[in-house]
């Protein structure tokens, strides 16, 4: 039996093109997933792995749809080979039923891993540049010094409930209690 596996990294992305290509390639059953290829916990892939038997073929549109890490891809393809399962990547013109296909797989997997490393380097460089420019990551602090003082004054006056103070000052209960219970410096 010929199985297909289609994956996109984000929920907003569409699987339709992959599904059309896998159907055109003769896949009888297609497993679909919307999750990062770097994640190890992929329920649809796990379900597919449980269905694959000797003589079956697993087909993907591109190698990176199966995974992004070279070591994991190589291990997966070797597992397929040991179980007598063929692997086909349509756009990479890769078919592991031949020695040349296995060689091409190893080359493609190396490029996929290199691309991921380049992305990580670019992200790190961007974060380093932002840090040098004085920008910090994360969410802005919920409290300014003025806001903290106002919250404390409102609480001490006893004229407003905790709920009303939180609504008025636009802070959560947890921020309110941190402000009151700790002499926080904001």
Backbone bond lengths (Angstrom), bond angles and torsions (degrees), N, CA, C in turn:
res aa  C-N    CA-C-N  psi(-1)  N-CA   C-N-CA  omega(-1)  CA-C   N-CA-C  phi
1 X - - - 1.463 - - 1.525 108.75 -
2 X 1.304 116.05 146.92 1.461 121.53 -179.58 1.526 108.66 -106.80
3 X 1.337 115.27 118.12 1.461 122.29 179.89 1.521 109.60 -105.87
4 X 1.324 116.07 149.05 1.454 121.79 174.45 1.515 110.02 -116.72
5 X 1.330 115.54 151.37 1.464 121.07 175.59 1.521 107.38 -132.48
6 X 1.341 115.53 119.65 1.466 121.65 179.71 1.520 107.95 -117.59
7 X 1.345 116.33 134.36 1.455 119.63 -178.69 1.521 110.00 -144.73
8 X 1.340 115.05 139.78 1.459 122.27 168.77 1.520 106.87 -125.12
9 X 1.331 116.05 157.64 1.460 120.23 -174.65 1.517 114.04 -81.18
10 X 1.320 117.29 -26.46 1.467 120.04 -174.60 1.520 110.45 -129.28
11 X 1.326 115.68 152.99 1.467 121.12 -179.89 1.522 112.67 -61.32
12 X 1.346 117.27 -29.56 1.468 120.09 -176.89 1.526 111.52 -74.26
13 X 1.334 117.35 -19.34 1.453 120.43 -177.39 1.530 110.16 -79.01
14 X 1.315 115.51 156.77 1.468 121.49 -172.95 1.535 111.33 -107.93
15 X 1.311 115.56 138.85 1.467 122.74 179.80 1.531 112.94 -93.68
16 X 1.332 117.90 -6.68 1.468 122.21 -170.91 1.527 114.30 -54.29
17 X 1.337 117.48 -45.63 1.467 120.44 -177.14 1.527 110.13 -63.59
18 X 1.340 116.15 -44.14 1.467 119.52 178.80 1.528 110.75 -61.71
19 X 1.326 116.26 -43.61 1.467 120.51 -178.43 1.528 110.63 -62.65
20 X 1.347 117.05 -41.57 1.470 120.78 177.95 1.529 111.02 -60.50
21 X 1.334 116.48 -44.51 1.467 120.36 -178.57 1.527 111.31 -67.24
22 X 1.319 116.76 -39.75 1.467 120.40 179.39 1.531 110.96 -67.59
23 X 1.330 116.20 -38.63 1.465 120.60 177.38 1.528 109.75 -64.63
24 X 1.334 116.47 -43.96 1.465 121.05 178.79 1.532 111.44 -63.19
25 X 1.332 117.03 -28.53 1.471 121.60 179.34 1.527 111.74 -80.72
26 X 1.339 116.88 -2.17 1.460 120.53 175.82 1.518 115.81 94.18
27 X 1.321 117.28 16.51 1.469 119.96 178.47 1.526 109.33 -69.05
28 X 1.323 115.19 130.39 1.463 121.01 -178.01 1.525 112.07 -87.43
29 X 1.330 116.11 -29.35 1.465 120.85 178.21 1.522 107.80 -139.87
30 X 1.342 116.00 131.21 1.466 120.93 -176.65 1.523 109.57 -119.98
31 X 1.313 115.34 125.20 1.460 122.25 176.22 1.524 107.64 -94.86
32 X 1.347 116.27 131.93 1.464 121.54 -174.97 1.524 110.59 -118.76
33 X 1.338 116.04 139.15 1.459 120.01 -177.89 1.525 110.30 -143.94
34 X 1.347 115.15 140.87 1.466 121.50 174.98 1.521 107.32 -119.48
35 X 1.338 114.40 84.97 1.463 121.07 -176.15 1.525 108.25 -161.16
36 X 1.313 117.59 151.68 1.460 121.56 -179.15 1.525 111.30 -60.84
37 X 1.322 115.23 140.99 1.463 120.31 177.18 1.511 112.66 -70.43
38 X 1.322 116.61 -16.03 1.462 120.22 178.22 1.527 111.46 -80.09
39 X 1.317 116.53 -15.49 1.476 120.58 -179.25 1.525 109.95 -77.04
40 X 1.331 115.03 141.44 1.460 119.78 178.49 1.522 111.92 -84.43
41 X 1.324 117.45 -29.60 1.460 121.13 -176.84 1.526 109.89 -90.45
42 X 1.334 115.72 92.68 1.459 121.48 178.48 1.528 108.11 -122.86
43 X 1.347 116.67 97.53 1.467 121.00 -173.66 1.527 114.70 -56.06
44 X 1.328 117.50 -41.05 1.467 119.62 -178.45 1.530 111.21 -67.13
45 X 1.322 116.74 -40.43 1.464 119.94 177.76 1.530 109.79 -64.63
46 X 1.315 116.18 -40.07 1.468 120.42 178.25 1.538 110.27 -61.86
47 X 1.329 116.40 -43.98 1.463 120.69 177.50 1.519 111.90 -62.16
48 X 1.328 115.99 -41.16 1.460 121.03 177.89 1.522 110.50 -62.59
49 X 1.320 116.88 -44.27 1.466 121.11 -179.28 1.531 110.78 -59.57
50 X 1.324 116.30 -35.07 1.456 120.50 178.57 1.523 113.45 -69.92
51 X 1.325 117.09 -22.55 1.476 121.29 -178.31 1.529 113.10 -91.31
52 X 1.328 117.18 -24.73 1.461 120.32 -175.66 1.530 111.37 -65.82
53 X 1.337 115.84 134.48 1.463 122.69 179.09 1.533 109.39 -130.08
54 X 1.320 115.30 166.00 1.461 121.13 178.44 1.531 109.47 -53.73
55 X 1.335 115.28 132.34 1.457 120.71 -179.37 1.522 113.82 94.13
56 X 1.338 117.34 -14.13 1.466 121.07 177.77 1.524 110.33 -75.26
57 X 1.325 114.84 164.20 1.460 121.97 175.81 1.521 108.51 -127.42
58 X 1.326 115.41 134.67 1.466 121.37 173.72 1.513 107.35 -106.11
59 X 1.319 115.54 129.12 1.456 121.36 -176.10 1.529 109.88 -123.05
60 X 1.333 116.48 133.40 1.465 122.37 173.58 1.523 107.78 -127.92
61 X 1.328 116.26 160.03 1.463 119.41 179.25 1.523 109.98 -73.37
62 X 1.336 116.38 -47.35 1.468 122.02 177.88 1.520 108.64 -134.36
63 X 1.287 116.44 152.92 1.455 122.93 -178.64 1.523 112.31 -56.49
64 X 1.338 116.71 -39.28 1.472 119.31 -177.27 1.528 112.80 -69.93
65 X 1.330 118.22 -9.84 1.469 120.71 175.67 1.532 110.34 -71.84
66 X 1.323 116.41 -28.37 1.463 120.71 178.90 1.525 110.82 -80.70
67 X 1.320 117.61 -35.28 1.456 120.87 179.00 1.510 111.32 176.47
68 X 1.317 115.70 165.33 1.457 120.30 -176.00 1.529 113.81 -108.93
69 X 1.298 117.20 -20.88 1.464 119.63 -176.40 1.526 110.16 -93.55
70 X 1.319 114.84 125.30 1.453 120.57 -175.27 1.525 112.44 -56.53
71 X 1.317 116.82 -46.53 1.463 119.84 -176.52 1.533 110.88 -60.34
72 X 1.323 116.40 -40.91 1.471 119.67 -179.79 1.528 110.90 -69.92
73 X 1.331 116.75 -39.48 1.463 120.09 177.92 1.525 110.85 -62.70
74 X 1.324 116.04 -45.87 1.463 120.35 -179.85 1.526 109.65 -61.06
75 X 1.338 116.67 -44.49 1.469 120.56 179.27 1.533 110.79 -61.54
76 X 1.328 116.52 -41.49 1.466 121.21 -179.50 1.533 111.24 -65.56
77 X 1.322 116.16 -45.86 1.467 120.25 -179.87 1.532 109.93 -64.66
78 X 1.332 116.67 -39.90 1.470 119.58 177.42 1.529 111.06 -64.65
79 X 1.336 116.52 -37.26 1.470 120.82 176.16 1.532 109.74 -62.19
80 X 1.342 116.31 -41.92 1.466 120.17 177.20 1.532 110.17 -59.54
81 X 1.329 115.78 -47.92 1.464 120.70 -178.17 1.528 110.91 -58.16
82 X 1.354 116.23 -45.15 1.467 121.25 -179.68 1.527 111.57 -61.68
83 X 1.329 116.78 -33.59 1.467 121.39 -178.06 1.531 112.57 -90.04
84 X 1.343 116.73 -0.10 1.461 119.63 179.96 1.517 113.26 76.74
85 X 1.331 116.73 28.07 1.469 122.71 -179.75 1.525 108.30 -105.72
86 X 1.313 116.02 130.20 1.467 120.22 178.46 1.522 109.64 -88.15
87 X 1.328 115.77 153.01 1.460 122.00 -179.78 1.516 108.57 -127.74
88 X 1.344 115.22 133.01 1.462 121.08 179.79 1.522 109.11 -130.36
89 X 1.344 115.69 130.99 1.458 121.93 172.58 1.525 106.60 -116.25
90 X 1.323 116.27 112.01 1.466 121.79 -170.59 1.523 113.68 -60.61
91 X 1.331 117.77 -55.05 1.466 120.21 -174.06 1.524 112.77 -75.23
92 X 1.329 117.58 -19.94 1.460 120.76 177.17 1.532 111.47 -90.19
93 X 1.352 116.43 1.50 1.473 121.56 -176.58 1.526 110.91 48.11
94 X 1.308 115.17 50.03 1.458 121.83 -174.98 1.520 110.13 -116.64
95 X 1.318 115.65 126.82 1.460 121.70 177.05 1.525 106.84 -138.61
96 X 1.334 116.85 111.94 1.468 120.44 -173.34 1.523 113.80 -75.89
97 X 1.318 117.48 4.89 1.465 118.73 178.08 1.531 111.24 -73.88
98 X 1.341 117.33 -10.66 1.469 120.70 179.03 1.531 110.59 -119.55
99 X 1.336 115.60 159.80 1.473 120.34 177.08 1.528 110.30 -63.88
100 X 1.321 115.72 -39.36 1.465 119.97 179.10 1.525 109.90 -64.05
101 X 1.319 116.97 -37.82 1.462 121.30 177.40 1.516 111.81 -62.87
102 X 1.333 117.21 -40.06 1.469 120.77 177.59 1.527 110.61 -65.93
103 X 1.326 117.27 -40.00 1.462 120.78 177.83 1.527 109.73 -62.74
104 X 1.314 116.62 -46.31 1.463 121.20 179.07 1.525 110.64 -61.86
105 X 1.335 116.93 -39.18 1.462 120.48 177.31 1.524 111.06 -57.30
106 X 1.324 116.76 -47.92 1.465 120.02 -178.63 1.525 111.87 -62.53
107 X 1.314 117.16 -36.69 1.467 120.85 177.83 1.532 110.37 -68.46
108 X 1.328 117.32 -47.04 1.472 121.33 179.38 1.522 111.62 -61.60
109 X 1.318 116.55 -41.30 1.460 120.54 -179.85 1.524 110.59 -62.84
110 X 1.329 116.81 -38.63 1.466 120.40 178.64 1.527 110.33 -63.89
111 X 1.325 117.29 -41.36 1.467 120.03 178.14 1.524 111.67 -66.18
112 X 1.311 117.18 -38.32 1.464 121.13 178.14 1.526 110.79 -61.97
113 X 1.312 116.49 -44.13 1.468 121.07 178.39 1.528 110.32 -65.11
114 X 1.329 116.86 -40.78 1.456 120.48 179.67 1.533 110.38 -62.97
115 X 1.324 117.26 -41.53 1.463 121.02 178.73 1.527 111.07 -60.87
116 X 1.317 116.71 -42.94 1.471 120.80 178.82 1.527 110.56 -62.29
117 X 1.320 117.08 -42.23 1.469 120.89 179.23 1.529 110.65 -64.79
118 X 1.321 116.98 -38.73 1.465 120.33 177.93 1.528 110.95 -64.20
119 X 1.323 117.07 -40.33 1.465 120.92 177.65 1.518 109.75 -61.86
120 X 1.332 116.82 -45.04 1.465 120.65 179.44 1.532 110.87 -60.84
121 X 1.334 116.84 -41.54 1.465 120.88 179.10 1.530 111.06 -63.48
122 X 1.334 117.13 -42.15 1.470 120.32 -179.98 1.523 111.33 -65.77
123 X 1.329 116.97 -40.49 1.466 120.43 178.18 1.522 109.80 -63.24
124 X 1.324 116.88 -45.18 1.469 121.00 -179.86 1.530 110.65 -62.51
125 X 1.330 117.02 -42.51 1.463 120.74 178.72 1.528 110.62 -61.94
126 X 1.330 117.09 -41.15 1.465 121.08 177.97 1.516 112.05 -63.92
127 X 1.324 117.25 -42.20 1.471 121.06 178.15 1.522 111.21 -66.08
128 X 1.337 116.53 -40.33 1.469 120.08 177.90 1.525 110.96 -63.10
129 X 1.330 116.91 -42.14 1.463 121.09 178.56 1.526 110.74 -63.11
130 X 1.321 116.73 -44.15 1.466 120.69 178.89 1.523 110.41 -61.33
131 X 1.310 116.85 -39.89 1.467 121.13 179.66 1.528 110.36 -64.64
132 X 1.337 116.89 -42.07 1.471 121.09 178.41 1.525 111.30 -63.60
133 X 1.332 116.12 -29.56 1.461 120.73 179.62 1.520 111.90 -85.97
134 X 1.335 116.39 6.01 1.457 120.60 175.21 1.514 115.35 88.64
135 X 1.315 117.37 3.46 1.461 119.42 178.42 1.523 109.29 -87.43
136 X 1.314 115.28 141.93 1.458 119.39 176.86 1.517 108.58 -118.63
137 X 1.309 115.52 154.55 1.455 120.33 179.73 1.512 111.19 -82.71
138 X 1.287 114.92 176.30 1.454 120.13 176.85 1.506 112.85 90.53
139 X 1.288 112.94 176.57 1.450 121.49 -177.21 1.533 109.27 -81.25
140 X 1.335 118.10 148.28 1.464 119.96 176.93 1.525 110.49 -63.76
141 X 1.307 116.32 150.27 1.461 120.79 178.92 1.525 109.85 -62.48
142 X 1.330 114.76 141.80 1.463 120.64 -178.48 1.525 111.50 -73.54
143 X 1.325 116.37 -23.73 1.466 120.33 -175.42 1.516 112.51 -120.46
144 X 1.316 114.28 138.00 1.458 120.49 166.33 1.524 105.59 -101.35
145 X 1.316 117.42 168.11 1.471 119.86 177.74 1.525 110.87 -58.28
146 X 1.333 116.99 -43.44 1.470 120.97 -179.77 1.527 111.22 -61.82
147 X 1.328 116.14 -43.68 1.457 120.68 -179.14 1.532 110.58 -63.97
148 X 1.335 116.90 -41.58 1.467 121.19 179.21 1.527 110.64 -62.23
149 X 1.313 116.28 -43.41 1.473 120.23 179.47 1.528 110.88 -64.52
150 X 1.327 116.92 -40.28 1.467 120.85 178.73 1.528 110.56 -63.92
151 X 1.331 116.73 -43.58 1.471 120.72 178.35 1.519 110.34 -59.51
152 X 1.326 116.73 -46.23 1.471 120.71 -179.78 1.529 110.83 -62.27
153 X 1.328 116.58 -41.54 1.470 120.57 -179.67 1.531 110.77 -65.70
154 X 1.331 116.89 -42.70 1.468 120.45 178.64 1.527 110.83 -62.95
155 X 1.305 116.70 -40.18 1.468 120.76 179.69 1.532 110.27 -66.00
156 X 1.320 116.66 -43.53 1.470 120.57 -178.31 1.521 111.72 -67.55
157 X 1.328 116.85 -30.28 1.467 119.54 -179.42 1.528 111.29 -68.86
158 X 1.343 116.72 -27.70 1.456 121.12 179.09 1.517 114.13 72.02
159 X 1.318 118.94 9.13 1.463 122.21 -176.75 1.533 113.21 -86.71
160 X 1.339 116.81 -14.78 1.467 119.94 -177.66 1.525 109.58 -127.37
161 X 1.341 115.23 147.45 1.470 120.05 175.31 1.531 108.98 -74.66
162 X 1.324 115.25 163.83 1.463 120.28 177.35 1.530 109.68 -58.83
163 X 1.328 116.23 -44.19 1.462 120.96 -179.83 1.528 110.73 -58.37
164 X 1.334 116.46 -45.61 1.466 121.28 -178.03 1.533 110.94 -66.27
165 X 1.335 116.24 -39.97 1.474 119.32 178.14 1.531 109.54 -62.47
166 X 1.328 116.08 -44.98 1.475 120.18 -179.86 1.530 111.28 -61.18
167 X 1.329 116.75 -42.77 1.464 120.61 179.14 1.522 110.88 -65.66
168 X 1.327 116.13 -45.18 1.463 121.28 -177.96 1.528 111.43 -63.81
169 X 1.331 115.71 -44.02 1.464 120.38 -175.92 1.536 112.85 -88.83
170 X 1.341 115.73 -3.90 1.472 121.35 178.84 1.531 111.79 56.98
171 X 1.354 114.88 51.38 1.461 121.56 175.00 1.528 108.48 -130.11
172 X 1.307 116.01 157.62 1.464 120.22 177.12 1.527 109.49 -79.33
173 X 1.323 115.40 165.31 1.469 119.89 177.12 1.526 110.62 -60.33
174 X 1.335 116.92 -39.10 1.469 119.19 -178.64 1.524 111.16 -64.00
175 X 1.325 117.68 -40.73 1.469 120.52 176.93 1.530 109.59 -65.72
176 X 1.327 116.67 -41.69 1.470 121.00 178.10 1.531 110.43 -56.44
177 X 1.338 116.65 -51.89 1.467 119.79 -176.26 1.526 112.28 -68.66
178 X 1.314 116.95 -33.09 1.469 118.55 174.59 1.515 110.39 -63.21
179 X 1.308 115.69 -40.44 1.465 121.29 179.42 1.529 110.64 -64.52
180 X 1.311 117.97 -43.98 1.466 122.90 -176.84 1.531 111.74 -74.94
181 X 1.337 116.50 -45.42 1.468 120.83 -173.47 1.513 114.40 -79.70
182 X 1.286 116.70 -20.96 1.457 120.08 179.46 1.517 107.42 -123.11
183 X 1.270 115.10 146.02 1.466 118.79 174.24 1.514 106.51 -84.27
184 X 1.328 114.61 72.36 1.463 118.00 -174.40 1.518 110.88 -76.29
185 X 1.307 112.63 141.24 1.453 120.14 172.86 1.516 106.20 -97.88
186 X 1.295 116.45 125.42 1.452 119.84 -176.62 1.511 109.79 -106.37
